[in-house]
Amino acid sequence: MSKGITRRRWSEWVQQTVFVGPGLIAFILIVLLPFVMGFYYMFTEWDGINIGDAKWTGMRNLTKIFTDDERFWDAFLFTVKFTLAGVLITNLTAFLLALMLSRNLKSRNVLRTIFFLPNVIGGLLLGYIWYFIFVRGFAAIGEATGIGFFNLQWLGTPNTAFWGIVIVFVWQTAGYMMIIYIAAMIGVPKDLIEAAKIDGAGMLQMLRSVTIPLIMPAITICLFLTTSNAFKMFDLNLSLTSGGPGNATESIALNIYREALGYSRYGLGTAKAMIFFLGVAIITVTQVWITKKQEVEA
């Protein structure tokens, strides 16, 4: 009996090792090990070429960041503003699209596909496409129609460049969030909706008292995804404005990239990355904790 149990456990262990082992090894080598090494290199001066040249400097990198790196904090402020605008507009747009496309429309499947497609296009490619639209397409429309909106220097001033990046981010992300919201809305029990209608609830009352409380898990997920994606935004920033004009639209991710790869200051870049990681972790965990408290069960 004990031999049979031992063989079964051995067989299960072998199966788990075969199926989980390669993925676990890849995770350790590609994600966990570099992350742990980052905590060491943030206290060093290193050019990123020869590991043996890393020189221990203690708290110098952190001191420089907090006392003498105004550009990093400008990038941080820009990223926070971009995240607030991007998360709010993306989720509002996705929710309204989901509300419309969860109804019995003949073209709803086609429209869902159309709105989701931008999410399939890579960020850099999408950025260059929209760069052409902002610079050439809008200019041509503005000349033909005389509408001032299209004649704006969309990527030429700090204010318009900020909203240009927000527009592209929303256009790329809203379709994916829409799918999550649609799946949640479809799962709302029909009997609750019918009961609310019988009680005389209007559309806004049903949204506030029935739909939104029951889809809070989806709202939690969408807020988490859009918040983390907005904070980590890099490819759109690089391809649309490259941080310009000047450094007015430089995100934290682009600032870290330039610090490490552009100026070969990997120690300082790693220190910035670790501060960035801790900041994003605190914000996203707080957001999930707050929205989780609002969730209810049907």
Order of alpha helices (4+ residues) and beta strands (2+ residues): alpha-alpha-beta-beta-alpha-alpha-alpha-alpha-alpha-alpha-alpha-alpha-alpha-alpha-alpha-alpha-alpha
